[in-house]
Amino acid sequence: MADRRELLVDATPLPEDLDPRLRRQLTFVIEIDRLKTVLRQSPLVSAERRENDAEHSWHLAMMVVLLAEYADEPIDVGHTVQLVLVHDLVEVYAGDTPLYDVAGGQDQLERERLAADELFGLLPDDQAVWLWALWDEFEERTTPEARFAKAMDRLQPLLLNWMARGGTWRTPGVTADDVRQRKAVIGDASTQLWEAGRQLIDEGEARGWARPAGESR
C-alpha cells in the first residue's frame, strides 16, 4: 500500500476528542485550501498575475447566478453552483491542465479520477459519494445544469483573455479557429452566450489578438 499523502491538517492536528464525522469534514475543508495555490493560465483583469483555481471557481459560481436567464433550458441554479464549485477540486492533487495543452490532455481524465478518489475519500462516505456524483455529472454533461456549468467554465476565461487583449489565445500554435472550436461547447447550453462569445473571438482576431487560421506562429 502506498504511503498516505501528508495532509495540511497534519501540521496542526485537530483535537483528538472531536466528533469523527466532523473531523473528516474539517480535514477536507482544510485540505482544499490547496486550491488557492493552483495557478491557471488565464490572467487576472485586476492584477498582474494569473488567477488560481479557487478564484476561478468563485467567479463561475457568480456567473451562474447572474447569467442563468440565458440558459436555453431551465436550470436549477443552486445545483449548477454546486457543480462549478466542485468541478476543479481534483486539481488540488492533479494540477491544472491548460485548455490548449494537447499533450497534457491525453491523460487528464485518468489523473483527475485518481485525484478525486484520494481527495473525496477524506470525507464521510455519504459526502464522498455525493461529490463524486457532482464531479461525474459535470464531466459527462448529460444534464442542463452540467451543460450550463461547462459553458461558464469556457466563457469565464474567454472574458479574461478579451480583457488581456489575447492572453492564452496567443499560445504558440493556437489560432482563432482553435479558440472557436474549444469554446463552441458554450452553445450547447446557451445560444445567446455563444453568440456573444463568438463576437468577442471574431473581434479579437480582427484586432490581432488571436492568430488567423493557418498562421501557427
C-alpha positions in Angstrom: 0.0 0.0 0.0 1.3 3.4 -0.9 2.2 5.8 1.9 -0.6 8.3 2.8 -0.1 11.7 1.5 0.9 14.3 4.1 -2.2 16.4 4.7 -2.3 20.1 5.6 -4.0 19.3 8.8 -1.1 17.1 9.9 0.9 20.3 10.6 -1.6 21.3 13.3 -3.7 18.2 14.1 -7.3 18.7 15.2 -8.3 17.8 18.8 -8.5 14.1 19.4 -11.9 14.3 21.0 -13.5 16.0 18.0 -16.6 14.3 16.6 -15.2 11.7 14.0 -17.6 12.8 11.2 -16.8 16.5 11.8 -13.1 15.7 11.9 -13.2 14.2 8.4 -15.2 17.1 7.1 -12.9 19.7 8.6 -9.8 17.8 7.3 -11.3 18.0 3.8 -12.1 21.7 4.2 -8.5 22.4 5.3 -7.0 20.3 2.5 -8.9 22.1 -0.3 -7.2 25.3 0.8 -4.5 24.0 -1.6 -6.9 25.1 -4.4 -5.8 28.6 -3.8 -2.3 27.8 -4.9 -3.2 26.0 -8.1 -2.4 28.6 -10.8 -4.3 28.6 -14.1 -3.1 30.1 -17.4 -5.7 32.9 -17.5 -4.5 36.4 -16.4 -6.5 38.4 -13.9 -8.1 41.6 -15.1 -7.4 43.5 -11.8 -3.8 42.4 -11.1 -0.6 41.5 -12.9 -0.8 37.8 -12.2 -2.6 34.6 -13.2 -5.7 33.5 -11.5 -5.9 30.5 -9.2 -8.4 27.7 -9.2 -10.3 29.0 -6.1 -10.8 32.4 -7.7 -11.9 30.7 -10.9 -14.5 28.6 -9.2 -15.9 31.5 -7.3 -16.2 33.5 -10.5 -18.1 30.7 -12.2 -20.5 30.5 -9.3 -21.3 34.2 -9.6 -21.7 33.8 -13.3 -24.2 31.0 -12.9 -26.3 33.2 -10.5 -26.1 36.2 -12.9 -26.4 34.6 -16.3 -28.8 31.7 -15.7 -31.5 33.6 -17.5 -29.6 32.9 -20.8 -29.8 29.1 -20.5 -31.6 27.5 -23.4 -33.2 25.0 -21.0 -34.4 25.7 -17.4 -31.8 25.0 -14.8 -31.6 24.6 -11.1 -29.3 27.5 -10.2 -28.3 26.1 -6.8 -27.4 22.7 -8.3 -25.4 24.4 -11.0 -23.5 26.4 -8.5 -22.6 23.1 -6.7 -21.3 21.7 -10.0 -19.0 24.7 -10.7 -17.7 24.7 -7.1 -16.8 21.0 -7.2 -15.6 20.6 -10.8 -11.9 21.8 -10.2 -11.4 20.4 -6.7 -9.5 17.4 -8.1 -6.8 19.8 -9.3 -5.7 20.1 -5.7 -3.8 16.9 -6.5 -3.9 16.6 -10.3 -2.9 20.2 -11.1 -4.4 22.4 -13.8 -4.3 21.2 -17.4 -4.4 24.2 -19.7 -7.1 24.1 -22.4 -4.7 24.3 -25.3 -2.2 21.7 -23.8 -2.9 18.8 -26.1 -0.2 16.5 -24.6 -1.4 17.2 -21.1 -4.9 16.4 -22.1 -4.1 12.9 -23.1 -4.1 11.5 -19.5 -6.0 14.3 -17.9 -9.1 12.3 -17.1 -7.1 9.4 -15.6 -5.1 11.8 -13.4 -8.2 13.6 -12.2 -10.1 10.5 -11.4 -7.2 9.2 -9.2 -7.1 12.6 -7.5 -10.9 12.6 -7.0 -10.7 9.2 -5.4 -8.0 10.3 -3.0 -9.5 13.7 -2.2 -13.1 12.8 -1.9 -12.1 9.8 0.2 -11.2 12.2 3.0 -14.9 12.8 3.6 -17.5 10.7 5.2 -18.7 8.0 2.8 -22.1 9.7 2.0 -20.5 13.0 1.2 -17.7 11.4 -0.8 -20.4 9.6 -3.0 -22.2 13.0 -3.4 -19.1 14.9 -4.6 -18.2 12.0 -6.9 -21.7 12.3 -8.4 -21.4 16.0 -8.9 -18.0 15.7 -10.5 -19.1 13.0 -12.8 -22.2 15.0 -13.8 -20.1 18.0 -14.7 -17.7 15.8 -16.8 -20.5 13.9 -18.6 -22.6 17.0 -19.4 -25.8 15.0 -19.7 -28.0 17.4 -17.7 -28.9 21.0 -18.5 -27.2 22.1 -15.3 -23.9 20.4 -16.3 -24.0 21.8 -19.8 -24.5 25.3 -18.4 -21.8 24.8 -15.8 -19.4 23.8 -18.6 -20.5 26.8 -20.6 -19.5 29.1 -17.7 -16.2 27.2 -17.4 -15.4 28.2 -21.0 -16.9 31.6 -21.0 -15.1 33.0 -18.0 -11.5 32.6 -19.4 -12.8 33.9 -22.7 -13.7 37.2 -20.9 -10.4 37.3 -19.1 -8.5 36.8 -22.4 -10.5 39.5 -24.0 -9.6 41.9 -21.2 -5.9 40.8 -21.6 -6.1 41.5 -25.3 -5.4 37.9 -26.2 -4.0 36.2 -23.1 -3.9 32.5 -23.7 -5.2 33.0 -27.3 -1.6 33.8 -28.0 -0.4 30.4 -27.0 2.1 29.1 -29.6 0.4 27.1 -32.3 -3.1 28.3 -31.3 -5.3 30.1 -33.9 -8.6 31.9 -33.6 -10.3 28.9 -35.1 -8.8 26.7 -32.3 -10.3 29.1 -29.8 -13.7 28.9 -31.5 -13.6 25.1 -31.6 -12.7 24.9 -27.9 -15.3 27.4 -26.8 -18.2 26.1 -29.0 -19.4 24.0 -26.1 -20.9 27.2 -24.7 -23.5 26.9 -27.4 -24.6 23.5 -26.0 -26.2 25.5 -23.1 -26.8 29.0 -24.4 -27.3 30.1 -27.9 -27.2 33.8 -26.8 -24.0 33.5 -24.8 -22.2 31.6 -27.5 -23.2 34.3 -30.0 -21.6 36.9 -27.7 -18.6 34.7 -27.2 -18.1 34.3 -30.9 -18.4 38.0 -31.4 -15.6 38.6 -28.9 -13.3 36.0 -30.6 -14.1 37.4 -34.0 -13.3 40.9 -32.8 -10.1 39.7 -31.1 -9.0 38.1 -34.3 -9.7 41.3 -36.2 -7.6 43.3 -33.7 -4.7 40.8 -33.9 -5.1 39.3 -30.5 -5.5 35.8 -31.9 -3.8 34.3 -35.0 -5.8 33.8 -38.1 -6.5 30.3 -39.3 -3.4 28.8 -41.0 -1.0 31.0 -39.1 0.6 28.8 -36.4 3.3 31.3 -35.1 
